[in-house]
Structure formats: structure tokens, C-alpha cells
Amino acid sequence: NFTMGYEDAARAAHMIACRTVVGLHHGTFPLIVIDTDAARRHFERNGLDENLQTGPSGSAMVAFLVGNQIQAALGTEMAGIQNFNLDNDVVVFSEMTRLEKFFGMLGRNVSSIDELKGKRVGVARGTGGETFWLALVEKLNLNQRDYTIVNLEAPEMIPAFERGNIDAFAAWEPWVSRATMALPNVRNLRDNQGILDGRIFGYLNRGWATRNPAAAEGFVRSLVEATDLVVRDPEEAAKTVSAFLKLDLALTRRLIANNRFDMRMDQASIDGLRLVERQIQSQGKLVRPVDWSRFVFPDLIRRVRPEKVAFQLPTA
């Protein structure tokens, strides 16, 4: 694995005249804790007017849109809805990816989900992993009281398997494939096909987007162009992603092939968000019903890709 420290980040920031530095993954476990004070001093010495934000990976970054700590993030339906209910400037601007074969329920030394009763299941709260777990419970008529849920970030799932802290976990790629390749007696007991039609959405801070319309539209346009590249030349996209993430090329090809990359905001997008709102409500975790007219912010994707926008909002 490779991570960029703050010294390399400062050099990279100079190269592209960057003014905002986001520390991804730093602090999620001891090997990659970042000294934020030292990092800030280093940026100051290098003449950078930085705004250093640290945070975990994946959907947990959506929380940093609250209060405009960052301006954009990608994440699951649950992350968007819950953070919108904390700050209604956290808005969804586009569906990014349809996760056709992306999630998995991994078990070690078990051969079926039935054998997991009474065992410990790792779930990253507030992520697509939890959405998948809740969908699995509903579709297979499982009783949640039969399982002990252990809240873990995705990168900690495999080490927890090795230590014997958990017996199973619900997560997403590449952790699903990595677990089956790295450890003996681990198998994917069930993927999300027929269980969850999952999606990744793009979220923005509405206040920032409103104050900076040209930058916001340029940002969305660049995402559309990148998505078009994935569709047009998946092999080139796989090589680029594999090199950047230090991810096995064959695995990267499979991940790209197993998911749909198409920025849109259509009825299926809205229905997917609505489904997860109902899931959160059924768990007693929905602070208030979603104000859909405020939460859905299609203006930017409509300007960039108008033919991909067509939906009706939920009424109540």
C-alpha cells in the first residue's frame, strides 16, 4: 500500500496550484495517523494557504460537507440523507455509479448465512455496507437480534478477521475480493444481486455551489468527462485507476465491468434514495422526513447532461 504524506502533498499542491488539501484515510488506524499540526506548519513554510481536512474513507467523507468543511464528496444514499438532515446545504446533484455487483457478505469458516446466527458481524455504520446489511436482513427475513454487530471501518475488516474479532462482515469492493484472496476459509456468502440495487451519489455543499456557479459547473463537467472515459475506454480507465490506487489490474478491470458508470438523475435514482430513507426510518434513525425539494439539486447535471435528468420527487 502507498499513502502520500504531507511533504509529498505540499509538492503536489505546488504542481497544480492547489489550495485545499484533504487527508484521506489518515487517522483511521494507527499506522496512518497524521500529525495535523506538523502538516499545517509544513504547508505554511512552503507558502501554501492550505485548508487541511482529515477524515475517513468513502461515505464518511460526506459528513465534511456539513458547515462547508469540504465542497464535494461521493457516497451512499444513507450518508447523503443523514447529513442533509444535519445541514440542509448538503445536497445530492447526481447519481454517479450503479453498483450492480459490488457488495458482499463475507464469512470465515462458515458456508452459509444461516451459520452466522449468534456470531459477530462487522458493519461500517452509515455506509453502503450498512445499507446492504439492512437490505439483506429484509430480503432474507433475518432477525437482527441473532447477530452481534461490530462497527468497523472497511479497511479494518480484514485485520479483524485475522485477529478473530469478527466472524463475518458486510462490505464493498475491493475489500470483498481482498478478503477472499488474503485469508484462508473466507467466502462471499452473498453479493448484492437480487438484494440491493445500490448506487453512489455525488453530493455538494449548496451554499458553496450557489456562490461559485462557474466552479461548481466546471467540477460537474469534469466528472461527466471522466465518467465518459470509463465507458468509452474501460481498459485505459482500469490502468489509470490501478496505477493510482496501487490496486491489482485484473481486480480493477472486474470492478469496472461489474458496475455502471453513468451520471444521471432519473426516477430510479430518486426511488433508490427514497428506499434508503424508508430503511433509516424503520431503524428509528431518521431525524425527520427528507425535504426532497431541498435535498435534490439537479441544476448542475441538468446544464451539463440535460438528457439524463427526468424524475418526479416524492410528495410525502
Disulfide bonds with the S-S distance in Angstrom:
none
